[in-house]
């Protein structure tokens, strides 16, 4: 049961790792309007946040996968389990913070970037799981 809970916590962290930058990209106009910052400043801060989160999140999740989950093939379930949490986060954010001002809608190109990120992200998770299990030079356990 402990392994199942740890697997779900890691999956939640994967979902947050995609959710935060995606919401920052989708809400550039809203952030700019609320904070009175220029759109360029918000875009730069979003990009910096994205880079920091990718580097820090990758290191954190590789460490947690090694420490909490060990070397099991069941770790690859995180490649699927992140999706329901991601949908839940999107639903909660959209419910709690609806777009009430028409100028806050995202650019159409942002949707293409989001689709690209959603296609690549499961492969990223699988690669992280693979490297966190084989980086010690050992074989992968089956149980």
C-alpha positions as CSV (number, residue, x, y, z in Angstrom):
1,X,0.0,0.0,0.0
2,X,2.9,2.4,0.7
3,X,4.3,1.8,-2.7
4,X,0.9,2.6,-4.3
5,X,0.7,5.9,-2.4
6,X,4.3,6.8,-3.3
7,X,3.5,6.0,-6.9
8,X,0.5,8.3,-6.9
9,X,2.5,11.1,-5.2
10,X,5.2,10.9,-7.9
11,X,2.4,11.0,-10.5
12,X,0.9,14.1,-8.9
13,X,4.3,15.8,-9.0
14,X,4.6,14.9,-12.7
15,X,1.1,16.4,-13.3
16,X,2.1,19.5,-11.5
17,X,5.3,19.7,-13.5
18,X,3.3,20.1,-16.7
19,X,0.3,22.0,-15.1
20,X,2.2,25.0,-13.7
21,X,4.1,26.1,-16.9
22,X,1.0,25.4,-19.0
23,X,-1.2,27.5,-16.9
24,X,1.4,30.3,-16.9
25,X,1.5,30.2,-20.7
26,X,-2.2,30.2,-21.0
27,X,-2.8,33.0,-18.6
28,X,-0.2,35.6,-19.8
29,X,-2.8,38.2,-20.5
30,X,-4.5,37.7,-17.1
31,X,-1.2,37.9,-15.2
32,X,-0.2,41.0,-17.1
33,X,-3.6,42.7,-16.4
34,X,-3.7,41.8,-12.7
35,X,0.0,42.7,-12.0
36,X,0.3,45.6,-14.4
37,X,3.4,44.1,-15.8
38,X,4.3,44.3,-19.5
39,X,3.4,41.2,-21.5
40,X,7.1,40.8,-22.4
41,X,8.0,40.7,-18.7
42,X,5.4,38.0,-18.0
43,X,6.7,36.0,-21.0
44,X,10.3,36.2,-19.7
45,X,9.2,35.2,-16.2
46,X,7.2,32.3,-17.6
47,X,10.1,31.1,-19.6
48,X,12.5,31.3,-16.7
49,X,10.0,29.5,-14.5
50,X,9.7,26.8,-17.2
51,X,13.4,26.2,-17.4
52,X,13.8,26.2,-13.6
53,X,10.9,23.8,-13.2
54,X,12.2,21.4,-15.9
55,X,15.7,21.3,-14.4
56,X,14.6,21.2,-10.7
57,X,11.7,18.9,-11.4
58,X,13.8,16.4,-13.3
59,X,16.4,16.2,-10.5
60,X,13.7,15.9,-7.8
61,X,11.7,13.3,-9.7
62,X,14.7,11.2,-10.5
63,X,15.8,11.3,-6.9
64,X,12.3,10.5,-5.6
65,X,11.9,7.6,-8.1
66,X,15.2,6.1,-7.0
67,X,14.5,6.6,-3.3
68,X,10.8,5.9,-3.0
69,X,9.9,3.6,-5.8
70,X,13.2,1.7,-6.2
71,X,13.9,-0.3,-9.3
72,X,10.5,-1.8,-10.3
73,X,8.9,-2.1,-13.6
74,X,5.7,-0.8,-12.0
75,X,7.3,2.6,-11.9
76,X,6.4,3.0,-15.6
77,X,2.7,3.3,-14.5
78,X,3.6,7.0,-13.7
79,X,3.6,7.4,-17.5
80,X,-0.2,6.9,-17.4
81,X,-1.1,7.9,-13.9
82,X,-0.1,11.6,-14.3
83,X,-2.9,12.2,-16.8
84,X,-6.0,11.9,-14.4
85,X,-4.3,14.2,-11.9
86,X,-3.5,16.7,-14.7
87,X,-7.1,16.7,-15.8
88,X,-8.2,17.2,-12.2
89,X,-5.8,20.2,-11.8
90,X,-7.1,21.7,-15.0
91,X,-10.7,21.3,-14.0
92,X,-10.1,22.7,-10.5
93,X,-8.2,25.7,-11.9
94,X,-10.8,26.4,-14.5
95,X,-13.6,26.1,-11.9
96,X,-11.9,28.3,-9.3
97,X,-10.6,30.9,-11.7
98,X,-12.8,31.2,-14.7
99,X,-12.0,33.6,-17.5
100,X,-14.5,36.4,-17.0
101,X,-12.8,39.1,-19.0
102,X,-12.7,38.4,-22.8
103,X,-9.2,39.9,-23.2
104,X,-7.7,37.2,-20.9
105,X,-8.2,34.4,-23.5
106,X,-4.9,32.7,-24.6
107,X,-3.4,33.1,-28.1
108,X,-4.4,30.3,-30.6
109,X,-0.7,29.3,-30.9
110,X,-0.5,28.6,-27.2
111,X,-2.9,25.7,-27.8
112,X,-0.5,24.2,-30.3
113,X,2.3,24.4,-27.8
114,X,0.1,22.8,-25.2
115,X,-0.7,19.9,-27.6
116,X,2.9,19.4,-28.4
117,X,3.8,19.4,-24.7
118,X,1.1,16.9,-24.0
119,X,2.3,14.6,-26.7
120,X,6.0,14.7,-25.6
121,X,5.4,14.6,-21.8
122,X,4.6,10.8,-21.5
123,X,7.8,10.0,-23.3
124,X,9.7,12.3,-21.0
125,X,8.3,10.5,-18.0
126,X,9.2,7.1,-19.4
127,X,12.8,8.2,-20.2
128,X,13.2,9.6,-16.6
129,X,11.9,6.3,-15.2
130,X,14.2,4.3,-17.4
131,X,17.3,6.4,-16.5
132,X,16.4,6.4,-12.8
133,X,16.3,2.6,-12.8
134,X,19.4,1.8,-15.0
135,X,21.8,4.6,-13.9
136,X,23.4,2.3,-11.3
137,X,24.3,-0.2,-14.0
138,X,22.1,-2.9,-12.4
139,X,19.3,-4.8,-14.0
140,X,15.7,-3.9,-13.6
141,X,13.8,-6.0,-11.0
142,X,10.6,-7.6,-12.2
143,X,8.6,-7.5,-9.0
